[in-house]
Amino acid sequence: MPNSHNSMSYEEAEALLSKAEQVGRNKPFKTQSELALSMELTIDQLKGRLKTARHIIKLKKSGEEDNYQTFHIKGLEKIQNREEMTADEIMEYAHTNWKRKKEKNDLINLIPVKFSKDVVTGICVWGDPHLDDGGTNWDALMDLMDILKEFDADRGSIDPIYSVNIGDSHNNWVGRLSLRYSSEQKMSKSQVYKVIEKIITEVNFILLLRGNHDMWQPSNIQYDKMEWFAQGVGTLAMDWRANIDFQFPNGVSVKADFRHDFPGHSMYNSLHGLQKANLFNTDADIYVAGHRHNYAKSELPSTRYVNGFSAPAHLLRVKGFKDIDSYADQGGFPRQDYGHAGLIVIDPLTNLQNRIQIYSDIRYGANVIRLLNADYRKRGLIK
């Protein structure tokens, strides 16, 4: 008795054998392997189906087919391959993905942030928060949040201050670092993400950067939460770096290169990497970093040609909120109890030399914004 062939109708058997006849010299397919590839089958699968097809045809021609029971599974090939894309579909998917990636890459080369009014505006840059660390200075952090709420345009302030997080919102320890420093961790993963979400929703952030700590576990599902939080409040979350162009209605443009850190280090100059960027990357008015847990600022000639090199470049490194730091103590790094954040004050109504000022005392800088705007309103320069 012949073996049960199954899973193929007579018409499908005829169609398969017809395709098999297209294999050979001067034919569409030179080998059975090429035919199998065109049908998205392995060569063994094709040979097995050809054997079954020949058996079905033989039974039909000999009249024996009616003597045996057979079965047919409709759509078997599609069922077996339901999760696989064809080569053409894979290529189309890859092409579409590339176009999206290219579009995003073009957009992030310089991201415009357009303000609706010509008023003196503050950009408060948060140093590394490390919110779940036991050494984080919550006195400084809570005071900062109170000031930012007071000067929040969304809460009705006419003297606006917006925020940028320079990265390392949490410790996110991995590997040997986790073994060494986990004892200093004061929050669980779920707890720190509740805190991050609360801060993002309560403070008017323009930009959230992910630092090295935030990026250590990209496969962790928690990694995407900062993106979700940012989308929820209509702000931007980026890995490590973002180039922002702050634009005012009167045409004033201030370009800022925000990075968690810049390449280059010198024990004699804590702004060494930023100064290199000013020398060789000449597209910014302000270079801002964090990462190294110290505060420093500088104003020096910009290498960017603006009205005859008359514009200064500003460098700012913010310290962050981790005041008690065993790693710093072991390394003998000097302690610094100020500069947790830095306030960039942008005045679109004055000249290039005075357009940008930077303050480590956020309250003092916020009062400067208030006084300048009050004076401009008194003089009728702000409508």
HELIX and SHEET records of a PDB file:
HELIX    1   1 TYR A   10  ALA A   20  1                                  11    
HELIX    2   2 GLN A   32  SER A   38  1                                   7    
HELIX    3   3 ILE A   43  SER A   62  1                                  20    
HELIX    4   4 GLU A   65  ASN A   67  5                                   3    
HELIX    5   5 LEU A   76  GLN A   80  1                                   5    
HELIX    6   6 ALA A   87  ILE A  108  1                                  22    
HELIX    7   7 TRP A  138  GLU A  150  1                                  13    
HELIX    8   8 ALA A  153  ARG A  155  5                                   3    
HELIX    9   9 GLY A  175  TYR A  181  1                                   7    
HELIX   10  10 SER A  182  GLU A  184  5                                   3    
HELIX   11  11 LYS A  189  GLU A  202  1                                  14    
HELIX   12  12 ILE A  221  ASP A  224  5                                   4    
HELIX   13  13 LYS A  225  VAL A  233  1                                   9    
HELIX   14  14 HIS A  272  PHE A  280  1                                   9    
HELIX   15  15 SER A  326  GLY A  331  1                                   6    
HELIX   16  16 LEU A  352  ASN A  354  5                                   3    
HELIX   17  17 ILE A  362  LYS A  378  1                                  17    
SHEET    1   A 6 ILE A 111  LYS A 114  0                                        
SHEET    2   A 6 ARG A 241  GLN A 247  1                                        
SHEET    3   A 6 SER A 253  ARG A 259 -1                                        
SHEET    4   A 6 ILE A 286  ALA A 289  1                                        
SHEET    5   A 6 PRO A 312  ARG A 317  1                                        
SHEET    6   A 6 ALA A 296  PRO A 301 -1                                        
SHEET    1   B 6 LEU A 236  ASP A 239  0                                        
SHEET    2   B 6 PHE A 205  ARG A 210  1                                        
SHEET    3   B 6 ILE A 161  ASN A 165  1                                        
SHEET    4   B 6 THR A 121  TRP A 126  1                                        
SHEET    5   B 6 ALA A 341  ILE A 346 -1                                        
SHEET    6   B 6 ILE A 356  TYR A 359 -1                                        
END                                                                             
